[in-house]
Amino acid sequence: MAPKSIFATLLDEGIYHCSTSTFYRILNANEQVRERRNQRTHPEYHKPELLAERPNEVWTWDITDLRGPKKWNNYKLYLILDIFSRCVVGWAVYERESSVLAERLLKETCKKHGIRKEQLTIHADRGSSMRSKTVGQLYIELGVTKSHSRPYTSSDNPYSESQFKTMKYRPTYSNRFSCIQDARDFVRSFVHWYNHEHRHSGIGLMPPAAVHSGEAHELRRKRNEVLKGAYSATPGSL
């Protein structure tokens, strides 16, 4: 019975011990003011901190749909991005989402880039493939640290989300692909453009591939030379 009910009942019986606020103070001092039923508890999720100081230190990956020729017929684009350079380091287009296919791409990409044990952190959202035992076991075998977004928080994986948006706003992006090979051809062309030609605002308007390979330092030097020359020719105009 609640303290207020006890207080009212005692008054009806002609008894007064103390005020309801005193009731609560005594109960609180004896740790009696709490939920008496067992309550379901949820784990506390912390916002992931993704910090990379060099290429191949932190990758992020995700899966997005590419519409096929018919309604409800979607191909799945698996894409891995390096968050330091924003370079696409691995991708594949399959007909379905599968943890086995995800494991294959991740394993091949790590091998391609010579990833050593305890070198890499891989971030992803909390999709079924991302949290599968198959992928989790691969991380253990490769010595990769895993990181996941908080539940229902797409902003915890902004790099992949932004990259997919850039892709789907390209003039060459098709609302529907006639077959899976067409989808693969488009992604292959897009990735080449994105890595080698796209000037990314998040990395000083450098091509991601140049940052990934270390060539960005030379590009930056050349840009400064051009600016110096322009300033010398027309002082005060820049």
N, C-alpha and C positions, 0 to 999 in steps of 0.2 A: 504494500500500500504506500502511496506517495506521502511525503511529509505533510503536505497541505491537507490531504484526506484524513491523516491521523490527527492533525491539529483540530479539524472540524469535528471529528468523531468524539474526541476528548471534551471539547467544549459542550457538545450535546449531552455528555455525561456529567457535566458540571465540574470538569477538571481542567486546570490550566497549569502547564509546566513552564512554558516559555513561548516566545514568538516563533513564527515559521522561519524567520531569518536565522534565529539561534539554532533551530532544528538543523537547518542546512549547514551551519558552521560546524556543529558537532559531528554531523555525518561526514562532512568533508575532511575533518581532522582525522577521522578513522577510516578514510578511503572507502566510504560507502556510497558516495555519489558517483555512479558510473552505470554504464549499460550492463544489465545483469544477464542478458542473453549472449550466447556466442555469436560473434560477428565475423563475416567473411573479411579477410584482409587481403589487400593487393600489394604486390611488391612495389617499392618506390623506384621509379625509373628516372634516371638523370639524363639531362641533355648531353648527347655525345660531343666530346671535344676533339675535333679533327684538325691536327696541326702537322703540316709537312714542311720540311726545310730543304728537301731535295726530291728529285724524281724517284719513283718506285719505292716510296716510303709509306704512302697511304693511297689506296685505290678505293673507288666506290663503284658499285654496279647495280643495275636494275634491269627490269624487263618491261617492254612496252608493246602494245598491239600495233600491227600494220594490217590494215584491212585487206582481205582477200577479195576474190571476184564476186562472192555471194554474201548475203547477209549472214551474220554469225560465223563467217569463215575468216578467222584472223590468223595471221602469222605472228610469231613471237620474236621480237628483236632483243637479244641479250647483249648488253653493252657495258664494257668496263672502262672507267675513266680514271686517270691519274689526277689527284686534286691539286698537286703542286703545279704541274704544267698544263692541266686541262686537256691533255692529249688522250685520245682514244687508244688504249693499249690492246684491246681485244674486243671482238664482236662476233656474233653468229646469228643467223636467222633460221629458226626451226618452225615446224608446223604445230608444235604444242609446247606447253611449259612443263618442264620435268627437272627434278633435282639431279638426275643422272646426266642430262645434257648440260646443266649448269656446272656440274662437277667437271665434265670434260673440258668445257671452255676455260674454266678457271685454272685447271691443271696445265693445259696447253699454253695459256698466256703466261703463267708463272715460269714455265720452262723456257719459253721464248725470250723472256726478259732476264733470265738468269737469277731469279729470286732465291736468296739464301734463307736459311732458317732464322727466325726472329728478326728479319729485315722489314717485313711488310705487315701493315694493318689493312684489312679489307672491311669497308663499311657497306651496309645495305639496309633496306627497310625490313619489315617483319613479315614479308610474304612467305608462303609455305616452302618455296624452293630455297629461299635465303636461310631459313631456320631449320632446314631438313637435317637429319642425321647424316645423310650422304655427304653433304657439303661440310658439315661440322667435322666429320672424320677426316675429310681432305685437309682442312685447316690444321688439324693436329699433325697429320703426316708431313705437311709442308712447313710446319713451324710458323704458321700465319696467325696473327692476332685478329679476332673477329670483333666487329662493332655493329650494333643495330640501332636503328631509330627507335624513338619511343612509340608506343602503340598509337595509331591513328594520327601521327604527326608527320605529314609529308615534308614539312619544312626542315626536318632533320636530315634530309638527303637532297639539299638544294642543287648540288653539282649535276647529278644525273637528271633531275627534273628540268633544270635550265637547258641542258644539252639536248634533251628530247624536244623541248619547245623550239630551240633553234632549228632542229632538223625538220620539224613539222611545219615551220613557217617558211621553209625554202620554196622558191618558185617551182622547183623541179619535183617537189613532193607530190605524190599521187594520192588522191582520196581513196582509191582502191587499186590494188595490184592484181594483174590478170593471172599471175602464177607466182610461186615462191622464188623462182629464178629471177623474175623481174624485181621482186623485193630485195633480193640479195645484190643485184646489180646496182640498184639505187643506193643501198646502204654503202656499198663499196665506193661508189663515186662520191657520196656525201662525206664519208670518213676521210677520204683523200683531201677533199676541199677543206674540211674542218681542221684537219691536222696541219696542212701545209699552206693554205691560202687565207683562211679566216683570221682576221685580226681581232683577237679576243680582248674585250674591255677589262676582264678581270685580271689580265696578266700584262698590262701596259701596252695593249694593242699589238701584241706579238703573236705570231703563229704558234699554236701549241707544240708542234713538232720541234720548232726552234728552241723553245724553252726546255723541252724534254731532253734534247741532245746537247744543250749548252751553247748553241749557236746564237742565242739571244744577246749575249754580251757583244758580239761582233756587230749584230744588227743595231744595237743601241749606240755603239760607237759611230757607225756610219750615219745614223740619224742625227747625231750631235754634230757631225762634220757638215752635213747639209744645212742644218740650222745656223751654224757659225758662218758658213759661206753666205747664206741669205742675209744674215744680220750685217755682215761686213759690206755687202753690196748696197744695202739700204738701211743704214743705222736708224734705230728708233722706230722702225716700221713693224717690228715683231713684238 
